[in-house]
Amino acid sequence: MSNTRDRSNGFLLKALHFAFFLTGITTVLIGQVLPILSRRLDLTDSQAGQLFIAQFFGSFLGVFIFNYALKKFGFVKTIVFGLIAVSIACILINFPSIEICFLGFFVNGIGIGATLPSINMLTAELNPTRQTPALNILNFFWGIGAIISQPFTKYLGTETSVLLPTALTSLLVLLSIILIFFAAKNLSTHETTSEPAENDPASKIWNNPIAWAIAFFNFLLVGIESGLGGWLTTYSERFPDGSTQLFAATPVFFLFFVIGRGLAPVISRILTDNRYISISLLVLLAGVVTVLVAESYPILIAGAAVLGIGTSATFPTNMARFTKFFGASATRNSTPIFVLGSIGGASINWLIGFTSTSFDSLRSGIFVLLLCCLLQISIQIYLTKKTTNPSV
């Protein structure tokens, strides 16, 4: 019986990893099609930033749907709903109408907002004794999807169309839905549904300022990651000789992002979560400074690589820190973390575009990320002092 359950868990985890890989493609897809849309629709950076708002407002709504659907229907049905939304969105963004294009990114955001926390939290529950490495491995697959998003879109798409790559992605997402639904049929109800935690209610967690510090940390974290994924391609094209280069800084960023997440399960066995996050933030700071001061394309690429390493392990390690500090049932009471993450993704991306337009310089917009990084470091100093659990 135990062997059958282990095999079922293994099959479901493989299906979840495949789905998470696809969400890596679709989460950062907006940044890859942004230059095409900007040229075709003659958008300013500020107007282009509104596309991010559409996606992240959808993500914001998706998190609330996640919170409701998780309690009502459980993990698997919530994941399936989110993936269906992502699949539909991949088709909508190909319509010639800007309004439908905005709608497509909004629907994509809903799918991402419902799917990402659901898959993260279910994976954490299926791996109660090894949450940090399990979440890092899961998010490693997201990173692989993110890194191939740009070349996948570029080489299968054209100067004016992304129909082929987005249609193919839509079909693969539908395949992942079938795999997850089939794999989950052999699991017990407890593992695939959400039951209220009687001994550890949400009020106990969210009356603690540490929980809100972790949530605001995630606000900045998602904002920085999405800002880099969303604007690095455009920033590269505006760099001297950037438009003639074989590849933009974005795939380099995600390449080292994936390498960092690949190494994270090993490093997490050596370092505590707080120490790992602190080191990552210092690397991130160095990467942002390098990109800001870069005067040549090779230096820009080097900065993108450092940024990838600096951001790679922070999200899953921050989530593992949250569940370790507040207990396993915290996975079912994590909505504010994802809500603030969605707000951070929308607001910081918009602020980058607004600052760029205001100063007529995207480099000025990237400076926003430096301020966010410094704020993150300040919050991390506070969390390191307050979370005294040796495992954290």
N, C-alpha and C positions, 0 to 999 in steps of 0.2 A: 504493500500500500504506500509505504514511504517512498519507494523507488519510483512508483507511478507518479506520485505528487511531485517529486524532484524533476522528473522528465517534463511534466506539464509546466512547471515553473520555468524550466530551461527553455522550452519552446516559446512560452509567452515572453520571456525576457529577450529572446532573439528577435521576435516580432516587434517588440517595443523599441529595440535598438534600431531596427530597420526604419520604423516610422520616425524615430528621432533624427535619423540621418536625413530623411526627406524634409523634416521641418527645418533642418539646418539650411537646406537649399532655399526654402520658401521664406524663412525669416529674413534673410539678407537679400532676397531677390530684388527688393525695391531699390537698393543701392546700385545694383547691376543694370537695371533698366532706366535709372534716373537720367543718365546722360542722353539716352535716346529720346525719352519723353521731353526733356528740357529743350533739346534741339527742335523736335517736331512741333512742340506747342509753344516754343519761345518763352519759356518760363524763367523768371529770375530765381536766384537762390532762395529768396524768401518764399516765393510761390511754390517752388519745389519742396521746400520744407513742410508745406501743408500736406503733401502726400504722406509724409511720415506721421503727421498728426492724424490723418485718416486711419492709417494702419494701427497706430498705437492707441487711438481712441477705441478702435475695434478691439484691440488687445485688452484694454481697460474693461470694456464690457464683457469680453470673453472670460476674464478672471471671475467676475461676479456670476456668470453662467456656470463656470467651474465650481464655484462655492455652492451654488444651489443644486446643480445636477449631481455633484458628488454625494451630497447628503440624501438626495431623492433617488438617484439611480445607480450610484456607485462609480468606481473608477473606469471600468471598461466602456460603459455606455457614454460616459463623459468624453473619453478619448475618441470614441467612434464619431460622436457629434462634431468634435473639433476637427478631426481629419476630413470629414465630409465638407465642412466649411472651407478648409484649405483647398480641397480638390476643386470646388466650385470657383473659388477666387482665382485660381490659376487660369481659368478660361475667361473670366470677366475682364481681366486686365488687358486682354487683346482687343477689346472693342474700341472703335475709333472715337467714341464720345468720351470726353474728359470726365464727365459726370459718372459714367459707368466705370471708368478707370479708377476714380476715387472710391466708388462703391466696392470695386474688386479688392483694393487694398484694405478697406474697412472690414470686409468679410474675411480676408486673410488674417487680419488682426484678431477677429473673434475666434477663428480657429486656433491661432497660435496661443491666445490667452487662455483658452480652455484646455488645449492639448499639452503644452509644456509643463505646467504645474502638475497635471494629472499623471503624466508619465514619470516625472521626477519623483512624485510622492509614492506612486505604486511601486516603483523600483526600490525606493527606500524601505518600504514595508516588506517587500520580498527579500530584502537583504538586511535584517535587523542587526546582525553582528558585524557587518562590514559596510556601513553606509557610505563613508567617505570615499573609499576606492570604487565602490559600485556606482556612485553618482558621477565620479570623475570618468569612469569608463563609458557610462551612458552619454555624458556630455562630450566625450571624445568623438563619438559618432556624429553628434550634432556639428562638431567642428569640421569633420570630414565633409559633411554636406555643405557647410558654409564655404569651405575652401574651393569646392568644385563649382559652386554656384556661378562665379564670374566666367571661368572658361567654358563651362557647360552652356551658359546663356550666349556667350560670344560666338562660339563655334557652331552651335546648332541654330542660332538666330541669324538675323540679317541686320542691316543698318536701320531698318524701319519696322522690323517685326520680331517678336519673340514667341510666335505661335507654336512652333515645333517643340522647343524646350519646355514651355509651360504645359502644353498638351500631354507630353510624355510624363512630366512630373505629376500631372493630375491623375493619369492612369496608374502610376506607381503608388500614389497615395491610396487610391481605391484598392489596390492589391494589398497594401499594408492593413487596411481595414478588415479585409477578409481573413488575413492571417491572425490578427489579434482576436477577432471574434471567435475563430475556430479554436485558437489556443486557450482562450479563457473558459471555454465550455467545460473543460476537465478540472477546473479549479473549484475549490469550495467557495460558498457564498461570502464567507468572512473575508477572503483574500481579495475579492473583486468588488465588494461594496463597502460603503463607509458607515460605520456604526458610531454613534455618539460616544465620546469618551467621558464616562461619568466621573472618574476620579481626577481628571485634568481638564476642566472646562476652559473654553477660550478666554473667559474673563480673567482667569488666573494668570494666563500667559500675557494678555494684552494690558493688564494693569501694571505690568513690570516694564520700566523704562528701557531695560536691556532689549526687550523684544522690538520696541520701536526704533532703537538705535540700529539693530540688525536690519530692520525694514528700510530705514532711510539709507543705510549703507547700500542696500540693494537698489534703491532709487538711483543713486549715483552710479552704481556698477552697471546696471542695464543701460543707463543713459550713455555712459562712456563706450561700452561695447557696441551699442547700436549706432552711436555717432561715428565711430571708427568704421564699422561695416557699411554705413550709409554714405559717408562723405569722402572716404579715401580714394575711391575710383575717380570722382570728380576732381579732387585735389591733385591727383596724379596727372590727369589730363591737362590741368592748367599750369603744371610745373614746366619750367624750361625744358623743351624737348620731350615732355611727358607724353604727348599725343602720338609720338613716333615710336615709343618704346614697345617691346614685344608684350609686356604685361604691366599691369598697374600695381600699385602698392597693396591693393586689397587681397589678391591671392597670396602674396607673401605674408601679410598679416595673419591670414587664416591658416597658412601652412605651419607657421611657428605656433599658432594657437593650438593646432592639432598635435604638434610635437609636444608642447607643454602638457596638454591633457593626457597624452600617451604616457608621459613620465610621471604624472601626478599620483597614480595609485602606488607607485614605488616610493616616491618622496613622502607621501602622506603617512607611510609607516615609520618614517624617521622623525619627521617634524610634527609638532602639535598643530592643530588647525589655525590657532592664532599666529603662531610663528610663520607658518606657511603663507598665510594671507599677508602678513607684514612684509615679508621678503618680496612677494609678488607685487605689492603696491610700490615698493622702491624701484623695482624693475620697470613698472608701468610709468612712473614719474620720469625715469631716464629716457624711456621711449618717446613720451610726449615732448620732452625738451628737445630731443634729437630731431624729431619731425619739424618742430617749430623753427629751429635754427638752421635746418638743412638748406644749403645753397646749390647742391648738386643732386642729380637723380639717384646715384648710388647711396648717398647719405640718407636720402628719403627712404629708400628700400631697406637700409640697415635699421632705420628707426621703426619702420613697420614690423620688421622681424622682432625687435625688442618689445614692441607693443603686444605682439602675439603671445610671447612668453609671459609677459606681465599680466595679461588678462586671462590666461588659459585656465587656471585652476581656481580662481577666486569665487565664481558663482557656486559651483557644487560644494566647495569647502565651506562657504558661508551658510549654505543650506544645511550641511551636515552639522555645523556648529550650532545652528538653531535647534535641531532635533536632539542633539546630545545634551544641550543645556536644559531644555524644557521637557525632554522625555519623548518617547516614541510617538505618543498620541499627538504631538505637536504637528505632525505631518498633516493632520486633518483640521488644523486650526491655523493654517499658514496664509490665509487669503490676503491679509494686509501687506505681506511681503511682496506678493505678485502684483497687487494693485499698485503699490508705490513703484514697483519696477516698470509697469506699463506707463505710469505717469512720467517717470524719469525718462523712458525712451522717447516719448512724445515731446516733452518740454525741452529736453537738452538738444534733440535734433532740430527742433524749431528754432531754439536760441542760436545754434550754430549758423543756420541759414539767415536768421534776422541780423545777427552780428556781421556776417559776411556782406550782406547787402548794405547795411548801414555804413560800413567802413570801406566798401568796394574792394574787399580782400577776404578770400576764404581762409588765408592764414590767420587773420584776426578771429574768424569763426572758430578755428581749431584751438585758439587760446582758451576758449570756454572749457575745453577738456582738461587743460592744465589746472584751472580753478577747481574743477570737480575732483580731480585727483588729489589735490591738497586737502579738500574737505574730507575725502575718504580716509586719508591718512589720519586726520584729526579724530574721526569717529573710531578708527581702528585702535588708536591709543587708548581711548575711553573703554572700548570693549575688552581690550587686553587686560586692563586693570580690573574690570568688573566681573568678567567670566573667569572665575578661579578654579573651575573644574579641571583637574589635571589632564583629562582626555581632550579638553578644548584648548 
